[in-house]
């Protein structure tokens, strides 16, 4: 962005702030933005809570399942009530939720069930419930962005998947102390494995001191959870 005029830079920044359009940012700037968003929300960027999508000419972030699950835990979000009804072939689910501070919110999720039956109908109903729960979580946490269940309902002509290696935060761009903290905060084997896999592909693993610290954090995690079946080691 250094070769752009001040007016052009301001226009790009305005696009990010107003429309969430990241299209004009460089790969490094997108990574920085991604990490800052995660940091502001208390999310672990190594679990890839957000993904990119090009929609109506704009490159934006949408929330994956990992984002809503982490936000629910961080903000103490509880689903207090679910209501469902069918109207004109649409299954509509309303989710009521509150957070640990007592703040309440309501969101809906809807899917078409016209002509459906059996397992297909059951899965569609579950999808509507999932939509409602995730939408109310994002709303309650102050995030006005799309959820991955919303992306699924956008027609193929309206969306273009955006795939870029740089969209996944690099470990070398993240402080080692944060990486160690995230390892210890993992609650499942899958979360730990994903972080370790990214460590294997990062420059940190080439640093002997960083590598030893990561291995020690892994051992501490195993000891904490006493998982005798998890014996994978970081490559030497």
Secondary structure, DSSP 8 states (H G I E B T S, - for coil): -TTS-HHHHHHHHHHHHHH---TTS-HHHHHHHHHHHHHHHT--GGG--EEEEEETTEEEEEE-HHHHHHHHHHTT-EEEEEEEEEETTEEEEEEEEE-TT--EEEEEEEEE-TT--HHHHHHHHHHHHHHHHHHHHHHHTT--S-BHHHHHTS-GGGEEE---GGGS--GGGS-HHHHHHHHHH--SHHHHHHHHHHHHTSGGGGSHHHHHHHHHHHHHHHHHHT-TT-------
